[in-house]
Structures are given as structure tokens and as C-alpha cells.
Amino acid sequence: MNTPTRVVVADFEEPGWDYGLLKSPYHAAHRANGAHYTVYNARLMPVSQKIDRHDGYRALRTGLIMLDTGERPTEISGPDAEALCNKVFARDISKLKVGRCTYGLLLYPDGGFLCDGVLMRLAEDRFWYVQADGPVISWLIAHSAGLDVKISDPNSWVTQIQGPRALEMLEKICDGGAPQPFGYYGNAEVMVNGVPLILSRTGYTAELGFEFYTPDVNTYDGQAMWNYMLEAGQEFGMEVIGLDSLDARRIEAGIMNNLSDFDESMNPYQAGLGAFIKLDGPDFIGRDALLNLSETAKQPLLSGLRCATGEPLIDGDLMAGDAQIGHVTAASWSPFLSEGVAIIRLTDAALPTKQDIGVRCRDGSLQPARLVSLPMYDEEKRIPRGLEEARPEFSSAA
């Protein structure tokens, strides 16, 4: 096979053809830190920083990290904001209280995925949807016809602060202390160093943590806030990481990514996300299709995978004997489990998977592997809820 490669974006000290790509308000800091980027929601999101990816993982699990993301908030506001949300999201949004968040799935009429993300209710008539990569804003505008609702881009950027010391960091940075109450999947509006920010007790890591959302970046001093956060985080040993450092953790936690782990060809049951669908509520887009699915069409196609002898290759083959039965959608090496970890997609849920499985690894070899359930540990999410102190110890060779 050809040597595996990947495409990332780098900074050059010259003008170029980067039209249409949005840069973080912290882009200068990332550039100085040697970042490389992926394009996500037309935004440049760091996939790597100076820190080694395994050291970044250890910092996430034992201390504190900060990660600039490419998630995109869209505001839904007005008298019919709730009605629109009930039309497009696959659950009853009328039950979502102000100051709370929920995991929101957007589906096509045939029940396939359009996007996923976190829906925050900031007021009775005001929501923010913080989306993964996907054509969300045009979808919302198209389906708002006839409703008294406004769909707008708040020009906000999202940053995650995650790890066992995250709530200590939160208490330190907020003017007047951390908001109370501020439980798991809560949201709040606060002042940080004199700047109004929105917070949510969410993240892409399944660790204790929060995310902060800027005001309009056209009127926001990103460098000043970045410096403030770095200075505040010194006490906790905070590290700035890229996506490579948290990929293993999100795989262990079974946190999926739109367009790579699942896409429009899959329904929520096939992705193992059926628990987030509420068929007994409002008549959302895609509900009829889900109600008419056969039991076969509801069988899960995604699974976890562990490989003790290699790091699985993203998009690598999953083999059972001489038959290809699927491929890897996400992969990394876990310093905690001391194994390669992956999310895999089967070509057919009915394929025999109890036999010996082989997975293509980064060095091109086919290594023995085993399918495992997701998440790989902490099924009750006790860690991000703050109910369990989880600071694993790592050997120097991990």
C-alpha cells in the first residue's frame, strides 16, 4: 500500500489563496506556537501545537488544557424560536430550560444525519446552536419560512478548557467567581476580565471542563483574552493542545464526529445515538422516516476497537479473514489504555464479528484487534459531571 499521508494547513509569511477561511481571534498565538490546522466550518482549527500529542493527552487527563475549536454557533431568536427548534431538532425542545444545554441532532427528511451539536437555551426566545461541521445556517433559514424568528451569526468563537482542574480555573477567571449553579450541560453568561462571555459545561473530551464563547470577534481583543487565560492557567499547569492530543480521549468516550464517523447515509440508530431521539414529541423533520425504519435498519454500524500491537490507520481496512467488513473512521494511540483505539464502521451490521478481526495500522501492517463497546469506560459520565476524581498515572513509556 502507499505510505499513509494527511493534509493539514500551515502558515506562511506571505499572502495566499486562503479566501473564505476564517481565522481564530487567537490565530497569532497559534502561529507562534507552531500550529498546523484543519478546515472545519470554514474555520482554521489547530490539529497540532508544539506539545507532543501524547503529552497533551496526559495533560488533559491529569491537569488542564486549552483547545481552540472550529465549532460554529448560530443564534435562533424571536417569538417562534422554540417552534423552529421543535421542527428541526429530533427532541422536544420545549422541555429545555433557560440556562441548560442539550445534545441536538438535525436530520434530513429520510432520517439521515445533517449535523449534530449542542443547543443552548439562553432565554425563553433565544437559543445558540453550537454545531459540528455541516450546512446548518442555510438549513435553519430555509425552514424558518413563515415563522417569526431570526437566524443570525453571532460571529463567536469557541474555546475549550478541560481537565480535572477546570473548575478551579473557572473560579479564578470569572469576575466575582464561577456562576452558581453551573452543573453538567448548564450554560451561563459571565464577565471574564471585564469581557462578557457565554459559558457551557460541555466539551469534546468526556473530562471535567467547560467551553467559553466570545462576543462578536469584530469587537473582541482575542490576544488580550488569550494572554489572560494563559496567565491564569499557569497555576494549574495548563497546556495549549491541538485536536491530535484529545482524539484518543474522545474515541475512548465514544464521542462521534459528523461527516467522518457518521454522515447523511446513516440514521441515529446506526450510529448508536438512538437514545437522543424522542419520537413521542413534536413532529420534527425526519421523524416519519425513523418511525418506519425496519429493525434491520436500526442495527448499529459503529463500534469501538482496541488493538494491542499497533495504532489503527484512519480509513484503514477492517478485515475478518480475507473479507473486508468495514473501515476505521477515527484512530489514535491511548497512553491510558496502552493500546491503539479506534471507532470503526461496519459495512453491514449483520456481518459476523465474533471471529478473528484484523485492522490496518499506521505502519501498513494488519494487526489483530477486537471490537469493544463505546464508551470504553465511564459509561455514566461521572468524570465530566464532577462525580469522580480521575487522574490516571502514566508510566514514562506510556
Secondary structure, DSSP 8 states (H G I E B T S, - for coil): --------B---SS--S-TT-B--TTHHHHHHTT-EEEEETTEEEEEE-SS-HHHHHHHHHHS-EEEE---EEEEEESTTHHHHHHHHBSS-GGG--TTBEEEEEEE-TTS-EEEEEEEEEEETTEEEEEE-SS-HHHHHHHHTTTSS-EEE-----EEEEESTTHHHHHHHHBTTSS-SS--TTBEEEEEETTEEEEEES--SSSSSEEEEE-S-GGG--HHHHHHHHHHHHGGGT-EE--HHHHHHHHHHTT---BTTTB-TTS-TTTTT-GGG--TTSS--TTHHHHHT--SGGGS--EEEEEETTS-B-TT-EEEETTEEEEEEEEEEEETTTTEEEEEEEES-TTS--SS-EEEEBTTS-EEEEEEE-SSSS-TT-TTTTT-S-------TT-
